[in-house]
């Protein structure tokens, strides 16, 4: 006998909790405190990013736009990488997208196509402020996948030189099989989509992902880099993060350093090898070798 909708409603919170615990880099999981907005903004300002007076240099002529993951935000997701890039002479910017009413600090929950439109408007603002012709985009998790909708459907390909995806949900996730449980609870996926559309959109095989990947993973004129870790417990199987197409470089972190144990959160928040690989992707003409010793540089 099929479970009633009322039973689905009772069981869904547990399922959503399991999904969100895996999909979202919360402050507790990331070992970064849920700082008040004022202090978070101060942290960003004091570290030199989101500075709209920044003028791109001849060496780094393209601003870098950082795109957080599901349940992330424009500051907490980038407390490691943003200052790293600023110190290397980049103009760095980060946005909040996918906000839901009544949910402070934790963003990236709205429909992914709507979030891509927010990214498009944000990139236009960065280009206008800096006078640059193009940006480079670096995104984590959903933030590494969502810009592909902008590139493919919203005219972003003419404004973006490179996309670096760190543990991106390019082909969705099965959460180690958890998402297959949705089929056993009629109405559960609809409820999930109603309350947290971005989670529904990132389930492997979702309508959104079918549209995004139909006809090929990439668009001409953009350089793609994917940095994945075999210990990813969120975007699974981890190989689904990789892209197919020309001008793509797929990197498994453990091929760079076999003893790197970074998982889905640490790979973006604190992994120095990822930071170095990102810098190489942004400036391939001056790329440096990256190996286990790069932790100390």
C-alpha atoms as one frame of an Amber mdcrd trajectory, in Angstrom:
protein
   0.000   0.000   0.000   1.342   3.402  -0.935   2.051   5.753   1.983  -0.413
   8.577   2.451   0.568  12.156   1.745   0.300  12.836   5.469   2.818  10.075
   6.155   5.094  11.528   3.483   4.889  14.873   5.223   5.918  13.235   8.498
   8.807  11.315   6.960  10.071  14.035   4.638  11.869  16.111   7.309  14.154
  13.163   8.065  14.871  12.642   4.383  15.452  16.338   3.796  17.715  16.473
   6.855  19.827  13.645   5.452  20.005  15.341   2.073  20.774  18.801   3.358
  23.338  17.537   5.840  25.223  16.160   2.867  24.557  18.879   0.347  25.144
  21.998   2.412  28.386  23.427   3.819  26.864  24.635   7.086  28.885  26.683
   9.501  29.153  23.852  11.986  30.304  21.313   9.416  32.827  23.685   7.951
  34.227  24.556  11.372  33.542  28.193  10.649  31.282  30.062  13.062  27.955
  31.416  11.872  29.182  34.965  12.232  26.782  37.866  12.306  26.355  39.572
   8.952  28.187  42.717  10.077  31.268  40.821  11.182  31.169  38.703   8.058
  31.117  41.767   5.848  33.941  43.264   7.874  35.951  40.085   7.395  35.508
  40.305   3.653  36.352  44.000   3.509  39.420  43.683   5.675  40.667  40.849
   3.487  40.385  42.972   0.353  37.662  41.311  -1.661  34.353  42.780  -2.830
  36.269  46.022  -3.296  34.531  47.792  -6.161  37.362  50.290  -6.436  39.752
  47.463  -7.396  41.318  47.935 -10.825  42.409  44.723 -12.569  46.125  44.642
 -13.296  47.838  43.888 -16.587  48.949  40.560 -15.140  45.452  39.656 -13.921
  43.095  41.585 -16.185  39.967  39.618 -15.334  38.095  39.944 -12.031  37.339
  36.672 -10.272  33.733  36.022  -9.229  33.349  33.434  -6.457  30.069  31.494
  -6.355  29.235  29.717  -3.089  27.543  26.350  -2.713  24.152  25.280  -1.394
  23.511  26.737   2.073  26.709  28.772   1.695  27.119  32.510   1.528  29.386
  35.088  -0.043  31.768  35.231   2.912  31.944  31.981   4.883  32.485  29.866
   1.772  35.525  31.930   0.752  37.397  32.827   3.950  40.364  30.819   2.657
  40.394  31.187  -1.121  39.350  34.836  -1.465  42.268  36.276   0.573  44.602
  33.828  -1.175  43.632  35.251  -4.574  43.659  38.854  -3.368  47.204  38.361
  -2.087  48.161  37.248  -5.600  46.890  40.435  -7.174  43.371  39.519  -8.290
  40.273  41.665  -7.986  37.923  39.253  -6.227  34.153  39.436  -5.810  31.554
  37.132  -4.291  27.774  37.188  -4.362  24.879  35.809  -2.365  22.288  34.076
  -4.523  19.300  31.783  -4.164  17.991  33.357  -0.973  14.733  32.112   0.514
  12.464  34.362   2.594  13.127  34.090   6.297  16.387  32.146   5.890  19.372
  34.317   6.881  23.028  33.511   6.160  22.364  30.215   4.355  21.690  30.773
   0.666  21.788  28.894  -2.633  18.393  27.309  -1.974  16.248  28.835  -4.722
  15.704  27.361  -8.192  19.056  27.025  -9.923  17.921  28.741 -13.134  16.772
  31.771 -11.117  20.103  31.801  -9.296  21.874  31.818 -12.665  19.956  34.966
 -13.589  21.179  36.561 -10.368  24.723  35.593 -11.287  24.266  37.155 -14.730
  23.222  40.476 -13.193  26.096  40.316 -10.702  28.696  39.690 -13.405  27.362
  42.665 -15.354  27.836  44.818 -12.254  31.407  43.615 -11.744  32.286  44.252
 -15.383  30.817  47.736 -15.220  32.628  48.583 -11.984  36.026  47.277 -13.070
  35.944  48.117 -16.763  37.006  44.570 -17.591  35.816  42.780 -20.715  35.471
  39.347 -19.079  35.492  37.658 -15.686  36.679  34.302 -14.454  34.290  32.315
 -12.250  35.249  29.961  -9.428  32.425  28.017  -7.809  31.998  25.370  -5.142
  29.437  22.553  -5.350  26.225  24.066  -6.768  28.314  27.184  -7.396  30.501
  25.233  -9.801  27.527  23.867 -11.709  25.031  26.748 -11.711  27.257  29.092
 -13.793  27.031  26.573 -16.637  23.348  27.526 -17.020  24.446  31.163 -17.250
  27.041  30.274 -19.876  24.724  28.098 -21.949  21.388  29.900 -21.800  21.888
  33.466 -20.537  24.662  34.847 -22.719  27.435  34.308 -20.218  29.827  32.684
 -22.681  30.723  36.080 -24.113  31.520  37.498 -20.674  33.398  34.611 -19.031
  36.902  33.428 -19.881  37.159  30.472 -17.498  35.005  28.461 -15.098  36.677
  26.583 -12.251  34.372  24.124 -10.495  35.453  22.836  -7.091  33.510  19.647
  -6.266  30.736  20.779  -8.644  27.370  19.038  -8.971  27.662  19.011 -12.765
  25.603  15.870 -13.278  23.839  15.874  -9.941  24.221  13.572  -6.975  22.644
  10.388  -5.709  23.907  11.035  -2.152  25.242   7.474  -1.996  21.826   6.202
  -3.060  19.726   8.281  -0.659  17.945  10.142  -3.439  16.540   6.866  -4.773
  14.401   6.685  -1.640  12.318   9.547  -3.003  10.647   7.140  -5.433   9.188
   5.237  -2.490   7.392   8.289  -1.110   4.956   9.744  -3.648   4.890  13.509
  -3.368   8.199  13.729  -1.519  10.151  15.177  -4.427   7.449  17.764  -5.028
   7.571  18.803  -1.394  11.361  18.975  -1.522  11.172  21.164  -4.614   8.604
  23.444  -3.016  10.677  24.170   0.069  14.259  23.859  -1.241  14.201  23.946
  -5.055  17.981  23.870  -5.407  18.155  20.485  -3.696  15.600  19.021  -6.102
  17.462  20.522  -9.071  20.707  18.827  -8.003  19.318  15.316  -7.747  20.869
  13.161 -10.470  18.432  12.910 -13.371  16.453  16.029 -12.468  14.656  17.944
 -15.192  16.990  20.881 -14.650  20.130  18.784 -15.118  18.749  17.038 -18.177
  18.217  20.416 -19.835  21.602  21.703 -18.710  23.590  18.749 -20.041  21.581
  18.049 -23.171  23.683  18.618 -26.265  27.004  18.678 -24.389  28.574  19.822
 -21.150  30.447  22.850 -22.466  30.089  25.901 -24.672  32.744  27.262 -27.048
  35.112  29.959 -25.881  35.227  29.077 -22.188  38.033  27.175 -20.437  36.720
  24.653 -17.911  38.552  23.188 -14.928  37.021  20.705 -12.476  38.759  19.875
  -9.195  37.302  16.792  -7.488  38.203  14.630  -4.503  37.579  10.906  -4.284
  36.481  11.451  -0.656  33.526  13.602  -1.649  30.556  12.437   0.409  28.085
  14.903  -1.127  28.350  14.924  -4.930  28.396  11.196  -5.571  29.676   9.302
  -7.426  32.551  11.782  -7.533  33.306  11.005 -11.181  30.018  12.644 -12.168
  31.606  15.995 -11.340  33.854  15.767 -14.401  32.919  17.400 -17.693  33.250
  16.143 -21.253  34.139  18.444 -24.113  36.899  20.566 -25.599  38.917  22.941
 -23.434  38.217  20.901 -20.283  40.706  19.869 -17.628  39.428  17.408 -15.021
  41.651  17.050 -11.942  41.343  14.451  -9.199  43.018  15.880  -6.116  44.456
  12.506  -5.111  46.240  12.284  -8.467  48.066  15.438  -7.404  48.733  14.245
  -3.859  47.663  10.730  -2.890  47.557  11.519   0.833  45.172  14.472   0.495
  42.061  13.501   2.497  39.938  16.579   1.804  36.226  15.897   1.415  33.439
  17.999  -0.086  33.749  20.935   2.290  37.461  21.037   3.036  38.387  20.862
  -0.645  37.034  24.394  -1.119  37.354  25.906   2.329  40.892  25.084   3.363
  42.759  22.827   0.932  45.937  24.579  -0.198  46.405  22.272  -3.159  42.982
  23.299  -4.439  43.942  26.951  -3.998  47.128  26.429  -6.036  45.291  24.478
  -8.726  42.689  27.237  -8.931  45.396  29.867  -9.372  46.928  27.773 -12.158
  43.564  27.532 -13.910  43.106  31.300 -13.706  46.592  31.997 -15.062  47.695
  28.948 -17.053  50.543  30.811 -18.722  52.221  31.099 -15.323  51.094  27.804
 -13.828  53.378  26.182 -11.280  53.763  22.493 -10.432  51.466  21.343  -7.615
  52.235  18.347  -5.416  52.093  17.321  -1.770  54.819  19.821  -0.890  52.580
  22.623  -2.116  50.734  22.458   1.214  53.633  24.438   2.638  53.796  27.154
  -0.008
